[in-house]
């Protein structure tokens, strides 16, 4: 099957976060099953172009974020050329702009398509009204599917839940020496519990809540909090100022961007993963922590409760409940047996339900169902 993977954001080779990593893993998995994948993205960062070694037959860049109407016409013309050149049979779009373009290809060239929704979409009325027109959607969590049905009036038969999956091989064979190197690089003391928040620095990710929760911890609690990821300079600056004003400068380390290949090593050096987000689809970071045998404390948003059952394979709290977050951090930091118990249960959850192979197989099956339906419709 010839698949056009349409990723309408800037392409940073995995640096941009979960949706990009999802696309990378999906492409590799589909290519391994014999499909030919053509990738079309926004601006490609230096050194991030994908090729045959990544499962990509061709990678093109288009100016999706343009506001120039002439560029928009060029985008549509070029996509039509790519579809013809590579004999594309189905388009798989990611993000809203990609969805609109895929729908236009369907209307003009009758190329079947599906759109993956990675998180809650923009709810402005003029946009919201369009979402129910998309022909086929993939929601990465059941909660997101329900939101699209009730909040965006998408017909239920147009949406299928395919939960995210992670490649477990990335987290195998990380040595204690590598983990110790990371701890040393960030100045972590031998007796300190490492708390990590891994993700884009943004208000919606709960970084500010976390710092306020850390302020409530006993001053003598031996921990180090690693803030792993990057964001807009002004947001990071605000966060750093907050850490200093709360007296947490010696407790919180801003680690900046860590490469896709280095995240497993960071997790190997981590004792507790924190996810205090206010909004999520189905966060890969939780599954990655579970595959690394790291216990998780997370906010009950989006698809998080589909992964974690409180007290069984992780700990949950209501987003924004700073006092409860602090209580759970204190409890888990001081209870090694509980950390081991939750980590073991979490690892079982991840390996049984959230591996990339299952995600690829379910996506492949949905492609086939969409193609079969399209063929049947065309023959009527």
C-alpha positions in Angstrom: 0.0 0.0 0.0 1.3 3.5 -0.9 0.7 5.8 2.0 1.1 9.6 2.2 1.9 10.6 5.7 0.9 14.2 6.0 2.4 16.0 9.0 1.5 19.7 8.7 3.7 21.0 11.5 7.4 21.8 11.4 9.5 18.6 11.3 12.1 18.3 14.0 12.9 14.6 13.8 11.4 13.6 17.2 12.4 16.8 19.0 8.9 18.3 18.8 7.3 15.7 21.1 4.7 13.0 21.2 2.9 13.4 17.9 6.2 13.4 16.0 7.5 10.4 17.8 4.2 8.7 17.1 4.6 9.4 13.4 8.2 8.2 13.3 7.3 4.9 15.0 4.2 4.4 12.9 6.2 5.0 9.7 8.9 2.5 10.7 6.3 -0.1 11.6 4.2 0.3 8.4 7.4 0.2 6.3 8.4 -3.1 8.0 5.0 -4.5 6.9 5.8 -3.7 3.3 4.0 -0.4 2.8 5.6 2.4 0.9 5.5 5.6 3.0 5.8 9.1 1.5 6.3 11.8 4.1 5.2 15.4 3.6 5.9 17.8 6.5 6.3 21.5 7.3 9.8 23.0 7.4 12.4 20.4 8.0 15.1 21.1 10.6 18.7 20.6 9.6 19.7 16.9 9.7 16.1 15.8 10.2 15.1 14.7 6.7 13.9 11.1 6.7 15.0 8.5 4.2 14.9 4.8 3.3 16.7 3.8 6.5 13.8 5.4 8.4 11.1 3.7 6.3 10.5 6.7 4.2 10.5 6.4 0.4 10.5 10.2 -0.1 10.3 13.2 2.2 9.0 16.6 1.0 8.7 20.0 2.7 5.8 22.3 2.2 5.0 25.8 3.7 1.9 24.7 5.7 2.0 27.6 8.1 1.9 30.2 5.4 -0.8 32.9 5.3 0.0 33.7 1.7 -3.0 32.5 -0.5 -0.6 31.9 -3.4 1.4 29.6 -1.3 -1.8 27.7 -0.4 -2.5 27.2 -4.0 1.0 25.9 -4.5 0.6 23.4 -1.6 -2.6 22.0 -3.1 -0.9 21.7 -6.5 2.2 20.0 -5.1 0.2 17.5 -3.0 -1.8 16.6 -6.1 1.5 16.0 -7.9 2.9 13.8 -5.1 -0.2 11.7 -5.0 0.1 11.1 -8.8 3.8 10.6 -8.7 3.8 8.0 -5.9 0.4 6.4 -6.8 -0.8 7.2 -3.3 -3.7 5.0 -2.2 -4.5 6.5 1.2 -3.5 9.8 3.0 -2.8 9.7 6.8 -2.9 13.3 8.1 -1.8 14.6 11.5 -3.0 17.9 13.0 -5.8 20.2 11.8 -4.1 21.7 8.7 -3.2 18.3 7.4 -6.8 17.2 8.0 -8.2 20.1 5.8 -5.7 19.3 3.0 -6.5 15.6 3.1 -10.2 16.3 2.9 -9.6 18.5 -0.1 -7.7 15.8 -1.8 -10.6 13.5 -1.2 -13.1 15.9 -2.7 -10.9 16.6 -5.7 -9.2 13.3 -6.4 -11.2 10.9 -4.3 -8.1 9.7 -2.4 -9.3 8.1 0.9 -7.9 9.5 4.1 -7.8 9.3 7.9 -6.7 11.9 10.4 -5.1 11.1 13.8 -6.2 13.4 16.6 -3.4 13.6 19.1 -5.1 15.9 21.6 -8.0 18.3 22.1 -8.5 20.4 19.0 -9.2 24.2 18.8 -12.8 24.8 19.9 -13.4 28.1 18.1 -16.9 27.9 16.5 -15.8 28.5 13.0 -13.3 25.6 13.2 -15.4 23.4 15.5 -18.1 23.2 12.9 -15.8 21.7 10.3 -14.5 18.8 12.3 -17.6 16.7 12.0 -17.2 16.8 8.2 -13.9 14.8 8.3 -14.6 11.3 6.9 -12.4 9.1 9.1 -10.6 9.9 12.4 -8.3 8.1 14.8 -8.4 9.2 18.4 -5.4 8.2 20.5 -7.5 7.6 23.6 -11.1 6.7 24.4 -11.6 10.0 26.3 -10.5 11.9 23.2 -12.9 10.0 21.0 -15.7 10.8 23.4 -14.8 14.5 23.4 -14.9 14.5 19.6 -18.3 12.9 19.7 -19.9 15.1 22.4 -17.9 18.3 22.0 -17.4 18.5 18.3 -20.4 16.4 17.1 -18.3 14.0 15.1 -20.5 10.9 14.2 -19.3 8.0 16.3 -19.0 5.7 13.3 -16.3 8.0 11.8 -13.9 7.7 14.8 -11.8 4.7 15.9 -9.7 4.6 19.0 -6.2 3.4 18.4 -4.1 4.0 21.5 -0.5 5.1 21.2 2.2 2.5 21.4 5.9 2.7 22.2 8.9 0.6 20.9 10.2 -1.2 23.9 13.6 -1.8 22.4 14.5 1.8 23.1 14.4 1.1 26.8 16.3 -2.2 26.9 19.9 -2.6 27.9 20.5 0.8 29.5 23.4 0.3 31.9 23.6 1.6 35.5 26.8 3.3 34.3 24.9 5.4 31.8 22.3 6.3 34.4 25.0 7.3 36.8 26.6 9.5 34.1 23.3 11.4 33.7 22.9 11.9 37.5 26.5 13.2 37.7 26.0 15.5 34.7 23.0 17.2 36.4 24.7 17.3 39.8 22.4 14.8 41.5 23.6 13.7 44.9 24.0 10.0 45.8 21.2 10.0 48.3 18.8 12.2 46.2 15.5 10.9 44.8 15.3 12.0 41.1 11.9 13.4 40.1 11.6 14.0 36.4 9.1 16.0 34.3 9.8 15.2 30.6 8.1 17.3 28.0 7.7 20.6 26.3 7.8 23.5 28.8 4.3 25.1 28.6 1.7 26.2 31.1 -0.6 23.4 30.0 2.0 20.8 31.0 1.8 21.8 34.6 5.3 22.9 35.2 4.2 25.9 37.4 1.9 23.6 39.5 4.9 21.3 40.1 7.2 24.0 41.4 4.4 25.2 43.7 3.9 21.6 44.9 7.7 21.2 45.5 7.6 24.2 47.8 5.2 22.3 50.1 7.7 19.4 50.6 9.7 19.2 53.8 13.0 21.2 53.3 15.0 18.2 54.4 13.5 15.8 51.8 16.5 14.6 49.7 15.3 15.0 46.1 16.3 16.6 42.8 13.7 17.6 40.2 14.8 17.4 36.6 12.9 19.6 34.1 13.6 17.9 30.8 12.6 19.7 27.6 12.5 23.0 26.0 9.8 25.6 25.3 9.4 29.3 24.4 12.2 31.3 26.0 9.8 33.6 27.9 7.9 30.6 29.4 11.1 29.0 30.5 12.4 32.3 31.9 9.2 32.7 34.0 9.6 29.1 35.3 13.2 29.7 36.3 12.2 32.9 38.1 9.5 31.1 39.9 11.9 28.4 41.0 14.3 31.0 42.3 11.5 33.0 44.1 10.3 29.8 45.8 13.8 28.9 47.0 14.1 25.8 44.8 17.1 26.8 42.8 19.2 24.0 44.4 16.4 21.5 44.1 15.4 22.0 40.5 17.6 21.5 37.5 16.6 22.7 34.0 18.1 20.1 31.7 17.1 21.6 28.4 16.4 19.5 25.3 17.5 15.8 25.5 17.7 13.8 22.3 15.3 11.0 21.4 18.1 8.5 22.0 19.0 10.1 25.4 15.5 10.0 26.9 15.8 6.3 27.9 19.0 7.1 29.7 17.3 10.0 31.5 14.5 7.6 32.6 17.0 5.1 33.8 18.4 7.8 36.1 14.9 8.7 37.3 13.1 7.4 40.4 9.7 9.0 39.8 8.2 10.4 36.7 5.8 13.3 37.1 3.1 14.4 34.7 1.1 17.3 36.2 -0.5 18.3 32.8 -3.8 20.1 32.5 -4.4 18.6 29.0 -3.2 15.4 27.2 -4.3 12.9 24.6 -2.6 9.7 25.6 0.9 10.7 26.8 3.8 8.6 25.6 6.0 9.7 28.5 3.9 7.6 30.9 4.4 4.4 28.8 8.1 5.2 28.3 8.5 5.5 32.1 6.6 2.2 32.6 8.9 0.4 30.1 11.8 1.8 32.1 10.4 0.5 35.4 9.9 4.0 36.7 6.7 4.7 38.8 4.5 7.5 37.7 2.5 10.3 39.4 0.1 11.9 36.9 -2.9 14.2 36.7 -6.2 12.6 35.7 -6.5 14.3 32.3 -7.3 13.0 28.8 -6.3 9.3 28.3 -4.1 9.1 31.5 -6.7 7.1 33.4 -6.8 4.6 30.5 -3.2 3.8 31.4 -3.0 4.3 35.1 -5.3 2.8 37.8 -4.6 4.7 41.0 -2.7 2.7 43.6 -2.2 -0.3 41.2 0.2 0.8 38.5 0.7 4.5 39.4 -0.7 7.4 41.4 -3.2 9.9 40.2 -4.4 13.4 41.3 -6.7 16.0 39.9 -5.0 18.5 37.7 -4.2 21.7 39.5 -4.4 20.1 43.0 -1.0 21.2 44.2 -1.4 19.9 47.8 -2.3 16.4 46.7 0.6 16.4 44.2 3.0 17.3 47.0 1.5 14.6 49.3 2.0 11.9 46.6 5.5 13.0 45.9 6.4 12.9 49.6 4.7 9.5 50.0 6.4 7.8 47.0 9.8 9.4 47.7 9.8 7.8 51.1 8.5 4.4 50.2 10.9 2.3 48.1 8.7 -0.8 48.3 5.8 1.1 46.8 8.0 2.5 44.1 9.0 -1.0 43.1 5.4 -2.3 43.3 4.0 0.4 41.1 7.0 0.1 38.7 6.5 -3.6 38.2 2.8 -3.3 37.7 3.3 -0.4 35.3 5.8 -2.4 33.3 3.2 -5.1 32.9 0.6 -2.6 31.7 2.9 -1.1 29.1 4.1 -4.4 27.7 0.5 -5.9 27.6 -1.3 -2.9 26.1 0.8 -0.1 24.8 3.5 -1.4 22.5 4.0 0.0 19.0 3.4 -3.3 17.2 -0.3 -3.3 18.3 -0.6 0.4 17.2 0.8 -0.4 13.8 -1.4 -3.5 13.3 -4.5 -1.7 14.3 -3.7 1.3 12.0 -2.9 -1.1 9.1 -6.3 -2.8 9.6 -8.1 0.6 9.6 -6.4 1.6 6.4 -7.6 -1.6 4.8 -11.2 -1.1 6.1 -11.2 2.5 4.7 -9.9 1.4 1.3 -12.5 -1.4 1.2 -15.2 1.0 2.0 -14.0 3.5 -0.6 -13.9 0.7 -3.3 -17.4 -0.4 -2.4 -18.7 3.1 -2.6 -17.0 3.7 -6.0 -18.6 0.5 -7.4 -22.1 1.4 -6.4 
